[in-house]
Amino acid sequence: MRGGDAIIKALMDKGVDTIFGYPGGTVIPFYDMLYDSDLRHILVRHEQCAAHAAEGYARASGKVGVCLATSGPGATNLVTGIANAYMDSSPLIAITGQVVSNLIGNDAFQEVDIMGITMPITKHSYQPKDANDIPSIINTSFEIASTGRCGPVLIDVPKEVQEQELDEYVLGTIPTPGYKPTVKGNSKQIAKAAKMLLEADKPFILAGGGTILSGADDEVKKLAELINAPIATTLMGKGIVDEKDDLSMGMLGMHGKQVANQNINKTDCLLAIGCRFSDRTTGKLEEFIPNAKVIHIDIDPAEIGKNVAVDLPIVGDAKIVLNQLIKELEAKPSDKNAWLKSIVEFKKSTIPRVSYDDIPLKPQQVIKEIANSITEDTIVTTDVGLHQMWAAHFLDISKPRKFISSGGLGTMGFGFPAAIGAKVACPDDAVLAIVGDGGFLMVSQELATIKEYDIPVVIAMLNNRKLGMVYQWQNKMYNQRYSQTDMGSTPDFVKLAESYGINAVRVEEVGKTQEILSKALKDNEAILVDITVEKNEFIPMFPPGGGINDLLGEYKYESDVELSKDSQHAEGGE
């Protein structure tokens, strides 16, 4: 058995069934050995998409995603995807080829120090010098990637090590001194947290991506019911609780729901679970939760107190800590419900407007039709931009791991390849990628991938002919000086998809999006739906550096539709 064979066997021993990659000079030995193996390989059309697909696979399944590239430009093309996985705490193994060991440091052809380049965006990295170490390196890499705060691990394998014969295949471990994530919460801190929550008159829960990574959906809801607290989420926490549930306040932050943004500052005790308190979530820190005591639960101690001052820190896995906290609270559940009742009433009065019959189509109407075409088991991925926020704001998600988006890094081009990975991981679930025209142009070549491997991803493109998010900022904050946000000459996306052998259709009418998507998702067929949307429709937001209640733009409610109809009816009767 050679080094490349050991990579394949070790991956399969860890339960890997699919890897996403692109060959090149320094990984030819590995690919030659892959030829005779049972390990499935998906040939993407760009290495960045291999990393995004692997992350989509990981996010949808809860398993570790694996991507592969050659040295030099192949490896550097993975960097954005590795950084995205790092920022969003996704378990990823990135394997790269490297020039032969005796040439490392000599500026050999396609040599880059990929370990040095990726050091700030990986949990750890390895460069085996002996093929006998490969099984243990892979075993340990999986452990590191999938425990504690999940994240990417890089394995950089010199070419000759891939070809070296092993003395013996041993799936051992590599020592990781100092790496011992705390998963159980301190019992004294748990007791203090329970006391603080019971004494609070207006408790509020903020659930981040850590709750989804730990599988804490049942625990988050049970805890909220015990203390009568509303639940808001970050973008990454979306789906931890059914967003149609009375307890759910939807997403908090720059493009968040009014019920979340307008009420969180009223809380006297905030329980934050598995979140980073990013600037897009909190807005101006000096104005965020001014009168609240803060309990922060996170498996990464470095996140606690980093952005928001914390009164009670608890380090541990969200699911385990919440179970500890629930046991403490079950004996004495809160009988205070006036706060929650008031929030639920506020929520009902501020249901955002999604019903429009305008042409060009309003994005809200498109999202409404998308919502009507999916089920609770449909996996929705998004790209990054204005369409992403339309989806995050207006699309209710019922289950965890059913909404996959790029959060911390905000990577354009993420949505489509992530959908590929999600569909490969969960072939029985319908997968819908919501993308914009700008981001899709960065990765449209992956249409060849879904055709080649018969991966039936449904693509809903909100096409506004603009770089929508930047265009909105220029409109609202830069005196409508639209610098380089008009996409100009773009392809006919229908013809583009058809040239790859993918079915495609253009939508410009109310009702058509729902009709087409419903059929495609039910029939499990790949299709690109190019939806023409209004370019000057913007989602209300707070400005960068502004407070969470500093609304920029007009927020419209669904109740306004009924009032308008009543008014028109009255005028007609006169």
Buried (B, 14 or more C-beta within 10 A) or exposed (E): BBBBBBBBBBBEBBEBBBBBBBBBBBBBBBBBBBEEBEBEBBEBBBBBBBBBBBBBBBBBBBBBBBBBBBBBEBBBBBBBBBBBBBBBBBBBBBBBBBBBBEBBEEEBEBBBEBBEBBEEBBBBBBBBEEBBBBBBBBBBBBBBBBBBBBBBBBBBBBBBBBBBEBEEBBBEEBEEEEEEBBBEBBEEBBEBBBBBBBEBEBBBBBBBBBBBBBBBBBBBBBBBBBBBBBBBBBBBBBBBBBBEEEBBBBBBBBBBBBBBBBBBBBBBBBBBBBBBBBBBBBBBEEBBBEEBBBBBBBBBBEBBBEBBEBBBBBBBBBBBBBBBBBEBBEEEEBEBEEBBEBBBEBBEEBEBBBEBEEEBBBBBBBBBBBBEBBEEEBBBBBBBBBBBBBBBBBBBBBBBBBBBBBBBBBBBBBBBBBBBBBBBBBEEBBBBBBBBBBBBBBBBBBBBBBBBBEBBBBBBBBBBBBBBBBBBBBBBEEEEEBEEBEBEEEEEBBEBBBEBEBBBBBBEEBEBBBBBBBEBBEEBEBBBBBBBBBBEBBBBBBBEEBBBBBBBBEBBBBEEBEEEEEEEEEEEEE
